[in-house]
Amino acid sequence: MPIIRAIHSSAKTILAHFHYICKGQRPFAPDFNWDSPQMKKMAQLDEEQICFLKKYQNLVWQKGR
């Protein structure tokens, strides 16, 4: 069970980070543009991390339909 708690805690930390940084924006909305210079600067992510978020964004919307 410790690994489950650690994973859950990590997920909550990531979610809190997005809530704080995005300030109410919807980072997984289909029209959210991770490629814009403003978003890259705001999130302070490298290209690999942005690629991951774009793939995750697509997955969220595919599964949500």
MDTraj code that builds the backbone (N, CA, C; nanometers):
import mdtraj as md
import numpy as np

residues = "MET PRO ILE ILE ARG ALA ILE HIS SER SER ALA LYS THR ILE LEU ALA HIS PHE HIS TYR ILE CYS LYS GLY GLN ARG PRO PHE ALA PRO ASP PHE ASN TRP ASP SER PRO GLN MET LYS LYS MET ALA GLN LEU ASP GLU GLU GLN ILE CYS PHE LEU LYS LYS TYR GLN ASN LEU VAL TRP GLN LYS GLY ARG".split()
xyz = np.array([
    [0.0793, -0.1212, 0.0000],
    [0.0000, 0.0000, 0.0000],
    [0.0837, 0.1280, 0.0000],
    [0.2085, 0.1266, 0.0500],
    [0.2861, 0.2507, 0.0469],
    [0.3060, 0.3051, -0.0943],
    [0.3202, 0.2162, -0.1931],
    [0.3392, 0.2641, -0.3304],
    [0.2135, 0.3324, -0.3815],
    [0.0971, 0.2809, -0.3456],
    [-0.0297, 0.3424, -0.3866],
    [-0.0416, 0.4818, -0.3256],
    [-0.0073, 0.4945, -0.1980],
    [-0.0115, 0.6256, -0.1323],
    [0.0848, 0.7230, -0.1984],
    [0.2020, 0.6757, -0.2357],
    [0.3016, 0.7608, -0.3007],
    [0.2526, 0.8075, -0.4378],
    [0.1930, 0.7178, -0.5145],
    [0.1390, 0.7540, -0.6455],
    [0.0249, 0.8532, -0.6297],
    [-0.0627, 0.8292, -0.5352],
    [-0.1753, 0.9192, -0.5097],
    [-0.1252, 1.0577, -0.4679],
    [-0.0273, 1.0607, -0.3825],
    [0.0300, 1.1871, -0.3380],
    [0.0938, 1.2626, -0.4551],
    [0.1627, 1.1911, -0.5414],
    [0.2247, 1.2533, -0.6586],
    [0.1198, 1.3115, -0.7518],
    [0.0126, 1.2379, -0.7726],
    [-0.0948, 1.2874, -0.8591],
    [-0.1579, 1.4134, -0.8007],
    [-0.1770, 1.4169, -0.6699],
    [-0.2333, 1.5361, -0.6063],
    [-0.1382, 1.6549, -0.6195],
    [-0.0082, 1.6292, -0.6109],
    [0.0905, 1.7360, -0.6252],
    [0.0877, 1.7933, -0.7669],
    [0.0805, 1.7062, -0.8666],
    [0.0730, 1.7518, -1.0051],
    [-0.0537, 1.8338, -1.0272],
    [-0.1649, 1.7871, -0.9763],
    [-0.2904, 1.8588, -0.9902],
    [-0.2843, 1.9955, -0.9217],
    [-0.2302, 2.0017, -0.8030],
    [-0.2166, 2.1283, -0.7318],
    [-0.1267, 2.2244, -0.8095],
    [-0.0206, 2.1721, -0.8688],
    [0.0695, 2.2544, -0.9500],
    [-0.0071, 2.3172, -1.0658],
    [-0.0854, 2.2370, -1.1374],
    [-0.1622, 2.2906, -1.2492],
    [-0.2656, 2.3919, -1.2034],
    [-0.3328, 2.3659, -1.0939],
    [-0.4310, 2.4622, -1.0440],
    [-0.3655, 2.5952, -1.0102],
    [-0.2500, 2.5900, -0.9493],
    [-0.1793, 2.7122, -0.9109],
    [-0.1243, 2.7852, -1.0330],
    [-0.0552, 2.7149, -1.1190],
    [0.0094, 2.7761, -1.2342],
    [-0.0918, 2.8219, -1.3387],
    [-0.1914, 2.7421, -1.3665],
    [-0.2853, 2.7743, -1.4741],
    [-0.3896, 2.8764, -1.4323],
    [-0.4060, 2.8976, -1.3061],
    [-0.4972, 3.0000, -1.2542],
    [-0.6362, 2.9933, -1.3202],
    [-0.6922, 2.8758, -1.3192],
    [-0.8285, 2.8599, -1.3698],
    [-0.8366, 2.8227, -1.5166],
    [-0.7250, 2.8243, -1.5887],
    [-0.7285, 2.7813, -1.7274],
    [-0.7498, 2.6311, -1.7308],
    [-0.7955, 2.5828, -1.8423],
    [-0.8201, 2.4397, -1.8562],
    [-0.7098, 2.3770, -1.9410],
    [-0.6043, 2.3245, -1.8787],
    [-0.4884, 2.2770, -1.9553],
    [-0.5147, 2.1557, -2.0440],
    [-0.6258, 2.0865, -2.0239],
    [-0.6536, 1.9705, -2.1063],
    [-0.7730, 1.9924, -2.1984],
    [-0.8191, 2.1176, -2.2090],
    [-0.9264, 2.1505, -2.3031],
    [-0.8723, 2.1356, -2.4456],
    [-0.9574, 2.0989, -2.5419],
    [-0.9073, 2.0756, -2.6779],
    [-0.8502, 2.2016, -2.7434],
    [-0.8929, 2.3182, -2.6999],
    [-0.8430, 2.4415, -2.7607],
    [-0.7251, 2.5029, -2.6844],
    [-0.6763, 2.4353, -2.5805],
    [-0.5618, 2.4861, -2.5047],
    [-0.4355, 2.4615, -2.5868],
    [-0.3575, 2.5654, -2.6114],
    [-0.2413, 2.5574, -2.6988],
    [-0.1120, 2.5517, -2.6185],
    [-0.0562, 2.4321, -2.6051],
    [0.0688, 2.4150, -2.5317],
    [0.1878, 2.4679, -2.6091],
    [0.1709, 2.4929, -2.7381],
    [0.2818, 2.5392, -2.8209],
    [0.3004, 2.6902, -2.8193],
    [0.2070, 2.7632, -2.7617],
    [0.2209, 2.9087, -2.7611],
    [0.3372, 2.9504, -2.6706],
    [0.4097, 3.0543, -2.7093],
    [0.5233, 3.1006, -2.6282],
    [0.4827, 3.1373, -2.4849],
    [0.3634, 3.1924, -2.4703],
    [0.3145, 3.2312, -2.3371],
    [0.2988, 3.1088, -2.2475],
    [0.2417, 3.0000, -2.3006],
    [0.2222, 2.8793, -2.2208],
    [0.3557, 2.8137, -2.1867],
    [0.4469, 2.8115, -2.2824],
    [0.5787, 2.7525, -2.2560],
    [0.6508, 2.8288, -2.1454],
    [0.6399, 2.9606, -2.1513],
    [0.7051, 3.0424, -2.0495],
    [0.6377, 3.0227, -1.9133],
    [0.5052, 3.0222, -1.9122],
    [0.4298, 3.0084, -1.7881],
    [0.4586, 2.8743, -1.7209],
    [0.4554, 2.7664, -1.7990],
    [0.4694, 2.6327, -1.7425],
    [0.6148, 2.5937, -1.7170],
    [0.7075, 2.6584, -1.7838],
    [0.8501, 2.6284, -1.7708],
    [0.8791, 2.4799, -1.7943],
    [0.8299, 2.4313, -1.9093],
    [0.8471, 2.2915, -1.9457],
    [0.9356, 2.2796, -2.0681],
    [1.0081, 2.1690, -2.0788],
    [1.0877, 2.1457, -2.1986],
    [0.9997, 2.0793, -2.3055],
    [1.0563, 2.0587, -2.4229],
    [0.9789, 2.0043, -2.5356],
    [0.9242, 1.8645, -2.5078],
    [1.0011, 1.7815, -2.4405],
    [0.9551, 1.6462, -2.4082],
    [0.8342, 1.6511, -2.3151],
    [0.8364, 1.7386, -2.2165],
    [0.7257, 1.7519, -2.1220],
    [0.6013, 1.8074, -2.1915],
    [0.6205, 1.9028, -2.2820],
    [0.5067, 1.9585, -2.3559],
    [0.4461, 1.8524, -2.4470],
    [0.5304, 1.7726, -2.5104],
    [0.4818, 1.6630, -2.5953],
    [0.3973, 1.5657, -2.5131],
    [0.4436, 1.5315, -2.3927],
    [0.3676, 1.4437, -2.3050],
    [0.2310, 1.5042, -2.2725],
    [0.2281, 1.6331, -2.2391],
    [0.1013, 1.6973, -2.2032],
    [0.0054, 1.7036, -2.3213],
    [0.0568, 1.7245, -2.4419],
    [-0.0305, 1.7270, -2.5594],
    [-0.0897, 1.5882, -2.5849],
    [-0.0086, 1.4833, -2.5677],
    [-0.0607, 1.3469, -2.5839],
    [-0.1656, 1.3165, -2.4767],
    [-0.1374, 1.3599, -2.3550],
    [-0.2317, 1.3378, -2.2447],
    [-0.3604, 1.4169, -2.2684],
    [-0.3483, 1.5386, -2.3196],
    [-0.4637, 1.6221, -2.3524],
    [-0.5543, 1.5484, -2.4517],
    [-0.4950, 1.4896, -2.5561],
    [-0.5734, 1.4135, -2.6542],
    [-0.6388, 1.2916, -2.5899],
    [-0.5659, 1.2225, -2.5046],
    [-0.6196, 1.1051, -2.4372],
    [-0.7382, 1.1414, -2.3484],
    [-0.7278, 1.2507, -2.2752],
    [-0.8372, 1.2953, -2.1885],
    [-0.9638, 1.3176, -2.2691],
    [-0.9514, 1.3829, -2.3835],
    [-1.0701, 1.4122, -2.4632],
    [-1.1225, 1.2899, -2.5369],
    [-1.0365, 1.1981, -2.5751],
    [-1.0843, 1.0751, -2.6381],
    [-1.1617, 0.9899, -2.5389],
    [-1.1097, 0.9785, -2.4169],
    [-1.1754, 0.8964, -2.3152],
    [-1.3004, 0.9646, -2.2595],
    [-1.3053, 1.0972, -2.2684],
    [-1.4187, 1.1712, -2.2119],
    [-1.5424, 1.1713, -2.2997],
    [-1.5271, 1.1296, -2.4243],
    [-1.6427, 1.1309, -2.5145],
    [-1.7338, 1.0162, -2.4917],
])
top = md.Topology()
chain = top.add_chain()
for i, resn in enumerate(residues, 1):
    res = top.add_residue(resn, chain, resSeq=i)
    for name in ("N", "CA", "C"):
        top.add_atom(name, md.element.get_by_symbol(name[0]), res)
traj = md.Trajectory(xyz[None], top)
